[in-house]
Amino acid sequence: MEQVGYVCKIIDDKAEVEVRRISSCGGGCSSCGGSCNVPSIIVVMNNLINAEVGDYVEIRAKSKNIIKYALIVYMIPFAMLILGIILGMNLFQSMNMSNYETYGFMIGLIFLVISFTIVRRIDKSIEKKNENTMEMVRIIK
């Protein structure tokens, strides 16, 4: 997946690049009529091509990493929620509690909150490893 970004700031060997997110309707906003506002995001990446502030750069996203990170962000919380509900329901049902489904759901929510801390720790370790999902390919004149 390739996009165009605008270099906003250079910090040492890193660049802050403003990237306009691709809208769900394909980015043809003038013909869409849906009046959706597609916000831009700031991405910090290695400045391997020596881009300067004000340059437009072509950015290539590594699909493998994007899929891996999406699975981490979406599947870990989902799996933890389901696991918490099942374990909680089994626990409270074995204790002969009348509202074991409700209590099981509450345990599922607790597991969901725990999963957010797990995802945050994984995010920190990815940041330390300096695994970049996006990289600047070339400067667009």
NURO-164632 format. One record per residue (C-alpha): residue in one letter; x, y, z. Coordinates in steps of 0.5 Angstrom, whole numbers. Layout:
+------+-------+-------+-------+
! vodo !     X !     Y !     Z !
+------+-------+-------+-------+
!    A !     X !     Y !     Z !
...
+------+-------+-------+-------+
END
This chain:
+------+-------+-------+-------+
! vodo !     X !     Y !     Z !
+------+-------+-------+-------+
!    M !     0 !     0 !     0 !
!    E !     3 !     7 !    -2 !
!    Q !     1 !    14 !     0 !
!    V !     4 !    21 !     0 !
!    G !     6 !    24 !     6 !
!    Y !     8 !    31 !     8 !
!    V !    14 !    32 !    12 !
!    C !    13 !    37 !    18 !
!    K !    19 !    36 !    23 !
!    I !    26 !    33 !    23 !
!    I !    28 !    30 !    29 !
!    D !    35 !    27 !    29 !
!    D !    35 !    21 !    24 !
!    K !    27 !    21 !    25 !
!    A !    22 !    25 !    21 !
!    E !    15 !    27 !    23 !
!    V !    10 !    26 !    17 !
!    E !     3 !    28 !    16 !
!    V !    -1 !    23 !    12 !
!    R !    -8 !    23 !    10 !
!    R !   -12 !    17 !    12 !
!    I !   -15 !    14 !     6 !
!    S !   -23 !    14 !     7 !
!    S !   -27 !     8 !     7 !
!    C !   -31 !    11 !     0 !
!    G !   -24 !    11 !    -3 !
!    G !   -22 !    18 !    -3 !
!    G !   -26 !    21 !    -8 !
!    C !   -29 !    26 !    -3 !
!    S !   -31 !    31 !    -9 !
!    S !   -35 !    26 !   -12 !
!    C !   -38 !    22 !    -6 !
!    G !   -43 !    28 !    -3 !
!    G !   -42 !    24 !     3 !
!    S !   -39 !    30 !     6 !
!    C !   -34 !    26 !    11 !
!    N !   -28 !    29 !    14 !
!    V !   -22 !    25 !    13 !
!    P !   -17 !    27 !    19 !
!    S !    -9 !    26 !    17 !
!    I !    -5 !    23 !    22 !
!    I !     2 !    24 !    24 !
!    V !     7 !    18 !    23 !
!    V !    14 !    18 !    26 !
!    M !    19 !    14 !    22 !
!    N !    26 !    14 !    20 !
!    N !    29 !    19 !    15 !
!    L !    33 !    14 !    11 !
!    I !    32 !    19 !     4 !
!    N !    34 !    25 !     8 !
!    A !    28 !    29 !     7 !
!    E !    27 !    36 !     9 !
!    V !    21 !    40 !    12 !
!    G !    16 !    41 !     7 !
!    D !    18 !    35 !     2 !
!    Y !    12 !    31 !     0 !
!    V !    15 !    24 !     0 !
!    E !    12 !    17 !    -2 !
!    I !    11 !    12 !     4 !
!    R !    10 !     5 !     3 !
!    A !     7 !     1 !     8 !
!    K !     9 !    -6 !    10 !
!    S !     3 !   -10 !     9 !
!    K !     5 !   -16 !    13 !
!    N !     6 !   -12 !    19 !
!    I !     0 !    -8 !    18 !
!    I !    -4 !   -15 !    19 !
!    K !     0 !   -17 !    24 !
!    Y !    -1 !   -11 !    28 !
!    A !    -9 !   -11 !    27 !
!    L !    -9 !   -18 !    29 !
!    I !    -6 !   -16 !    36 !
!    V !   -10 !   -10 !    37 !
!    Y !   -17 !   -13 !    35 !
!    M !   -16 !   -21 !    37 !
!    I !   -13 !   -20 !    43 !
!    P !   -18 !   -16 !    47 !
!    F !   -24 !   -20 !    43 !
!    A !   -20 !   -27 !    45 !
!    M !   -19 !   -24 !    53 !
!    L !   -27 !   -22 !    53 !
!    I !   -29 !   -29 !    51 !
!    L !   -24 !   -33 !    55 !
!    G !   -26 !   -28 !    61 !
!    I !   -34 !   -30 !    60 !
!    I !   -33 !   -37 !    59 !
!    L !   -29 !   -38 !    65 !
!    G !   -33 !   -33 !    69 !
!    M !   -39 !   -37 !    67 !
!    N !   -36 !   -44 !    69 !
!    L !   -34 !   -41 !    76 !
!    F !   -40 !   -38 !    78 !
!    Q !   -44 !   -44 !    75 !
!    S !   -40 !   -49 !    79 !
!    M !   -41 !   -44 !    85 !
!    N !   -49 !   -45 !    84 !
!    M !   -50 !   -37 !    84 !
!    S !   -57 !   -35 !    80 !
!    N !   -54 !   -30 !    76 !
!    Y !   -48 !   -33 !    74 !
!    E !   -48 !   -30 !    66 !
!    T !   -48 !   -23 !    69 !
!    Y !   -42 !   -25 !    73 !
!    G !   -39 !   -28 !    68 !
!    F !   -40 !   -22 !    63 !
!    M !   -37 !   -18 !    69 !
!    I !   -31 !   -22 !    69 !
!    G !   -30 !   -22 !    61 !
!    L !   -30 !   -14 !    62 !
!    I !   -24 !   -15 !    67 !
!    F !   -21 !   -19 !    62 !
!    L !   -22 !   -14 !    57 !
!    V !   -19 !    -9 !    61 !
!    I !   -13 !   -13 !    62 !
!    S !   -12 !   -14 !    55 !
!    F !   -11 !    -7 !    54 !
!    T !    -5 !    -7 !    58 !
!    I !    -2 !   -13 !    55 !
!    V !    -3 !   -10 !    48 !
!    R !     0 !    -3 !    51 !
!    R !     6 !    -7 !    53 !
!    I !     6 !   -11 !    46 !
!    D !     6 !    -4 !    43 !
!    K !    12 !    -1 !    47 !
!    S !    16 !    -7 !    46 !
!    I !    15 !    -6 !    38 !
!    E !    17 !     1 !    39 !
!    K !    23 !    -1 !    43 !
!    K !    25 !    -6 !    37 !
!    N !    24 !     0 !    32 !
!    E !    19 !    -4 !    28 !
!    N !    17 !     1 !    23 !
!    T !    10 !    -1 !    19 !
!    M !    12 !     5 !    14 !
!    E !    18 !     7 !    11 !
!    M !    19 !    13 !     6 !
!    V !    21 !    11 !    -1 !
!    R !    23 !    17 !    -5 !
!    I !    22 !    25 !    -5 !
!    I !    16 !    27 !    -9 !
!    K !    18 !    34 !   -13 !
+------+-------+-------+-------+
END
